[in-house]
C-alpha cells in the first residue's frame, strides 16, 4: 500500500486529560468513539461544574475542532486514506459562530492558566494546560484558518511552555508529547519547508520524535491515547505496519465504536500482504450494528480500494460502484478515481473518462481530482 505523509497534517493531534473524573471521562469516551455532539454536551457540563478549571475549556475546544475535522472527512483522510492526501488541502469550514465558540474556549483556558502561573510559577498543571491551549489554537489556525505562520508560532509556544514544565518536573512524561510531535513533524519536512523551522531555532528530529512519542504511549497518562494514535499513523507512514497493528488492537478494544481504527487495520494488513485478514475486518464491520456513524459506502470503498491494490479489478469495481454520496464527498471522490483506474486497467476507456470527470467535478481542489485530471489525457497504467 502506498501512502506518503504530508508531515504538517500530523499537527492535528489531541492533547487532553483522559484519566479524569466524570463527566470528563464520559466526554472522552464519546470523543474517542467519534461521537462529538455527545462529547460537546459533556464538556459543556464540565464547564458549568468547574468554570475555573482551564482544562474544562480545552476539552470543549478539542471536541469543537475534531467535530469540524470529522464532518469534513479530514480525520479519515489522515488516518485511513491510502492515497497521497494532505489535510492542508481538505476544506474544513466552520461557521463564524463556531469559530468564535472555539476562540472563546481557548482564550479562557489561556487566561485561567496564566492567572495560575502568575500566582505560582511552578504550577506544572497550569503550564501544561497553557501548552495544550496553544496546541489547539495552532491546530485550528493550520486546519481551519489556513494561516501557516500563526499555526507554527502557536505550536512553538506550546513546546516552549511544556519545556518549562519539564524543567520543573523532568519525569512529567505527558509534557514530552508536544516536543515529540514537533520533532517528528519538522524532521519529516522537505528541506525548503524545514528552513522555517531553522528560522525559529528548531530543526526537528524524526527518529527522535518517534522515540519520544513511543515513551508517552508506554508511560504517559493524559497524552497516552493520543500518542498511540499518532504512532499508528506514523508507523504506517514509515512503512512499519507490523508495529501499528498491536496499537490499533488496543485502541479498538478501548473504543469499539470508532470505525476509523478498523479501517486503518485493513490498511495495515494490506501493507503486510495479508489480504484475507484485511477482508475479514471489513466483513466483521459489515456485520456489526454498533457503528452508528459509519455509512456502509465507506466499507465498500475500503474493500474496493483493497482489491484494486491486489489487481482484482472486476471485484474492486463491484464494490466501488456501490459507494454513494451518503459515504461523504471525500470517500466518493476517491472511489471515482479508483473506479477510473480499474476501468483503464481493463481497457474500458469510456467508462474511465466518465468517472474521472465525476471526480474532477465533485471536488476540483482535492488531490483525487488533481490525479484524475492527469488520466483524462492519458490512461492510468500500473508498473
C-alpha positions in Angstrom: 0.0 0.0 0.0 1.3 3.4 -0.9 0.6 6.4 1.3 3.2 9.2 1.7 2.6 11.6 4.6 2.2 15.3 4.2 4.0 16.0 7.5 2.2 19.0 8.8 -1.1 17.1 8.6 0.0 15.4 11.8 -0.3 18.7 13.6 -3.9 17.7 14.3 -3.2 15.7 17.4 -5.3 16.0 20.6 -3.8 16.9 23.9 -6.2 16.4 26.9 -6.7 14.6 30.1 -8.1 11.1 29.7 -7.9 9.8 33.3 -10.1 12.4 34.8 -13.3 12.4 36.8 -16.8 12.3 35.3 -18.2 13.9 33.2 -14.7 14.3 31.7 -14.1 10.5 31.3 -17.6 10.1 29.8 -17.0 13.0 27.5 -13.8 11.5 26.2 -15.4 8.1 25.8 -17.7 9.8 23.3 -14.8 11.8 21.9 -12.7 8.8 21.0 -15.7 7.0 19.6 -16.4 9.8 17.1 -19.5 10.9 19.0 -18.6 14.6 19.0 -22.0 16.1 19.7 -22.4 14.0 22.8 -18.8 14.8 23.8 -19.5 18.5 23.5 -22.6 18.2 25.6 -20.5 16.5 28.4 -17.8 19.1 28.2 -20.3 21.9 28.4 -21.5 20.2 31.7 -17.9 20.2 32.8 -17.6 23.9 32.3 -20.7 24.5 34.3 -19.4 22.3 37.1 -15.8 23.6 37.0 -15.8 27.1 35.5 -12.4 28.0 36.8 -10.6 24.9 35.5 -8.6 25.7 32.3 -8.9 22.0 31.2 -12.7 22.3 31.0 -12.3 24.8 28.2 -9.5 22.9 26.4 -11.7 19.8 26.4 -14.5 21.7 24.8 -12.2 23.4 22.2 -10.8 20.0 21.3 -14.2 18.5 20.7 -15.3 21.5 18.6 -12.2 21.2 16.4 -12.5 17.5 15.9 -16.2 17.7 15.1 -15.3 20.0 12.2 -12.5 17.8 11.1 -14.7 14.7 11.2 -17.5 16.4 9.3 -15.1 17.4 6.6 -13.6 13.9 6.3 -10.2 15.1 7.5 -9.8 12.5 10.2 -10.5 9.7 7.8 -8.1 11.4 5.3 -5.2 11.4 7.7 -5.8 8.1 9.5 -7.1 5.7 6.8 -6.5 7.0 3.3 -4.2 5.1 1.2 -3.7 7.9 -1.3 -1.5 10.9 -1.2 -3.8 13.3 0.6 -3.0 16.4 2.6 -5.1 17.8 5.4 -3.9 21.2 4.3 -6.0 20.7 1.2 -9.0 19.4 3.0 -11.6 22.1 3.3 -12.7 22.4 6.9 -15.4 25.0 7.0 -16.5 26.2 10.4 -19.3 28.9 10.8 -18.3 32.2 12.3 -20.3 31.3 15.4 -18.5 28.0 15.8 -15.1 29.7 15.3 -16.0 32.2 18.0 -17.0 29.4 20.3 -13.7 27.7 19.8 -11.7 31.0 20.1 -13.6 31.9 23.3 -12.9 28.5 24.9 -9.1 28.6 24.1 -8.8 32.2 25.2 -10.5 31.3 28.5 -8.1 28.4 29.0 -5.1 30.6 28.4 -6.4 33.3 30.7 -7.1 30.8 33.6 -3.7 29.1 33.1 -1.8 32.3 33.0 -3.5 33.5 36.2 -2.4 30.3 38.0 1.1 30.7 36.7 1.2 34.3 37.9 0.3 33.1 41.4 2.7 30.1 41.3 5.4 29.9 38.6 6.0 26.3 39.4 2.4 25.2 38.8 3.1 22.4 36.2 -0.6 21.7 35.7 -1.2 25.3 34.7 1.9 25.2 32.4 0.6 22.0 30.8 -2.9 23.4 30.3 -1.4 26.5 28.8 0.6 24.4 26.3 -2.5 22.4 25.5 -4.4 25.6 24.7 -1.6 26.9 22.4 -1.6 23.5 20.6 -5.3 23.6 20.0 -5.0 27.1 18.6 -2.1 26.0 16.4 -4.2 23.1 15.0 -7.2 25.4 14.4 -5.0 28.0 12.6 -3.5 25.3 10.4 -6.5 23.2 9.6 -9.4 25.7 9.6 -8.0 29.2 9.0 -5.0 28.1 6.9 -2.7 30.6 8.4 0.6 28.7 8.5 2.9 31.1 10.3 0.4 31.7 13.0 0.0 28.0 13.4 3.7 27.5 13.7 4.0 30.3 16.2 1.4 28.8 18.4 2.9 25.3 18.0 6.3 26.6 19.1 4.8 28.4 22.1 3.2 25.1 23.1 6.5 23.4 23.0 8.2 26.2 24.9 5.6 26.1 27.7 5.8 22.3 28.1 9.6 22.5 28.2 9.2 24.9 31.2 7.0 22.3 32.9 9.7 19.6 32.2 12.4 21.8 33.8 10.3 21.8 37.0 9.4 18.1 36.8 11.7 16.2 34.4 9.7 13.0 34.7 6.4 14.7 33.5 6.1 12.3 30.6 2.9 13.8 29.2 4.7 17.2 28.7 7.1 15.5 26.4 4.4 14.7 23.8 4.4 18.1 22.2 8.2 18.0 21.8 7.9 14.6 20.2 5.3 15.6 17.8 7.3 18.8 16.9 10.4 16.7 16.3 8.7 14.2 14.1 6.8 16.8 12.0 9.6 19.2 11.4 12.1 16.4 11.0 9.9 14.9 8.2 9.6 18.2 6.3 11.4 18.7 2.9 14.5 21.0 3.3 12.8 24.1 1.9 10.0 23.9 4.4 12.3 22.9 7.1 14.0 26.3 6.8 11.0 27.7 8.5 12.0 25.6 11.5 15.5 26.9 11.4 14.2 30.5 11.5 12.6 29.8 14.8 15.6 27.8 16.1 14.1 24.4 15.8 15.4 21.8 13.4 13.4 18.7 14.2 14.4 15.0 14.6 12.1 12.5 13.0 13.5 9.4 14.6 13.9 11.1 18.0 10.3 12.3 17.8 9.0 8.8 17.2 11.1 7.6 20.2 9.6 10.3 22.4 6.0 9.5 21.3 6.7 5.8 22.0 7.7 6.8 25.5 4.5 8.7 26.0 2.4 5.8 24.6 4.1 3.5 27.2 4.3 5.6 30.3 2.1 8.7 29.8 -1.2 9.4 31.4 -3.2 12.3 29.9 -1.5 12.0 26.4 -1.1 8.3 26.3 -4.1 7.7 24.0 -3.1 10.4 21.6 0.4 9.1 21.5 -0.9 5.7 20.5 -3.0 7.3 17.7 -0.1 9.3 16.4 2.2 6.2 16.4 -0.4 4.2 14.4 -0.3 6.9 11.8 3.4 7.4 11.9 4.2 3.7 11.7 2.1 3.3 8.5 3.7 6.4 7.0 7.1 5.0 7.8 6.1 1.7 6.2 6.1 -0.2 9.5 2.6 -1.7 9.6 3.6 -4.6 11.9 4.2 -2.0 14.7 0.8 -0.3 14.2 -1.3 -3.4 14.4 -0.9 -4.0 18.2 -1.6 -0.3 18.9 -4.8 -0.5 16.8 -5.9 -3.6 18.5 -5.6 -1.8 21.9 -7.5 1.3 20.5 -10.3 -0.9 19.1 -10.7 -2.7 22.5 -10.9 0.7 24.3 -13.1 2.5 21.8 -15.1 -0.2 19.9 -17.5 2.3 18.3 -14.7 4.1 16.4 -14.7 2.6 13.0 -11.6 4.5 11.8 -9.3 2.2 13.8 -10.7 -0.8 12.0 -10.4 0.8 8.6 -6.8 1.6 9.4 -6.3 -2.0 10.4 -7.4 -3.0 6.9 -4.6 -0.8 5.5 -2.1 -2.4 7.9 -2.9 -5.9 6.9 -2.9 -5.0 3.3 0.5 -3.4 3.7 1.8 -6.8 5.1 0.3 -8.7 2.2 -2.4 -10.2 4.4 -5.4 -9.8 2.2 -7.6 -12.4 3.9 -7.2 -10.7 7.3 -8.0 -7.3 5.8 -11.1 -8.6 4.2 -12.1 -10.3 7.4 -12.0 -7.0 9.2 -14.3 -5.4 6.6 -16.7 -8.4 6.8 -16.9 -8.1 10.6 -17.6 -4.3 10.3 -20.4 -5.0 7.8 -22.0 -7.4 10.2 -21.6 -5.2 13.3 -24.5 -3.0 14.3 -22.6 -0.7 16.7 -21.2 1.8 14.2 -23.9 4.5 14.2 -21.8 7.0 12.3 -20.5 4.5 9.7 -22.1 4.8 6.2 -21.9 1.4 4.5 -20.4 3.1 1.5 -17.1 3.5 3.4 -16.8 -0.3 3.8 -17.4 -0.7 0.0 -14.8 1.9 -0.7 -12.3 0.3 1.6 -12.9 -3.2 0.2 -12.8 -1.8 -3.4 -9.5 0.0 -2.7 -8.0 -3.1 -1.2 -9.0 -5.3 -4.1 -7.6 -2.6 -6.5 -4.2 -2.9 -4.9 -4.4 -6.7 -5.4 -5.3 -6.1 -9.0 -8.7 -7.8 -8.7 -10.3 -5.2 -10.8 -13.8 -6.6 -11.5 -14.3 -7.3 -7.8 -13.0 -3.8 -7.0 -15.4 -2.3 -9.4 -18.3 -4.2 -8.0 -17.6 -2.6 -4.6 -16.6 0.9 -5.7 -19.8 1.2 -7.8 -21.8 0.9 -4.6 -20.2 3.9 -2.9 -22.9 6.7 -2.9 -23.0 10.3 -1.7 -24.0 9.1 1.7 -20.4 8.0 2.3 -19.2 11.5 2.2 -17.7 13.6 -0.6 -14.1 12.6 0.3 -14.9 8.9 0.0 -17.0 9.2 -3.1 -14.4 11.3 -5.0 -11.6 8.8 -4.1 -13.9 6.0 -5.2 -14.5 7.6 -8.6 -10.7 7.9 -9.0 -10.2 4.3 -8.2 -13.0 3.2 -10.5 -11.4 5.1 -13.3 -8.1 3.4 -12.7 -9.8 0.0 -12.6 -11.6 0.7 -15.9 -8.4 1.8 -17.5 -6.6 -1.3 -16.4 -9.4 -3.3 -18.1 -9.3 -1.2 -21.3 -12.7 0.3 -20.6 -11.7 3.8 -21.5 -15.0 5.5 -22.0 -16.2 4.4 -18.5 -12.9 5.5 -17.0 -13.3 9.0 -18.5 -16.8 9.3 -17.2 -15.8 8.6 -13.6 -12.6 10.7 -13.8 -14.8 13.7 -14.8 -17.1 13.0 -11.8 -14.1 13.1 -9.5 -12.9 16.4 -11.1 -16.3 18.0 -10.9 -17.1 16.6 -7.4 -14.1 18.2 -5.6 -11.9 20.2 -8.0 -9.3 21.1 -5.5 -8.8 17.7 -4.0 -5.8 15.5 -4.6 -8.0 12.9 -6.1 -9.4 15.4 -8.6 -5.9 16.5 -9.5 -4.8 13.0 -10.1 -7.9 12.2 -12.1 -7.2 15.2 -14.4 -4.0 13.5 -15.5 -5.8 10.5 -16.7 -8.2 12.5 -18.8 -5.4 12.9 -21.4 -3.7 9.5 -21.0 -5.0 6.3 -19.4 -3.8 5.1 -16.0 -1.2 2.4 -16.0 0.5 0.4 -13.2 4.1 -0.7 -13.3 
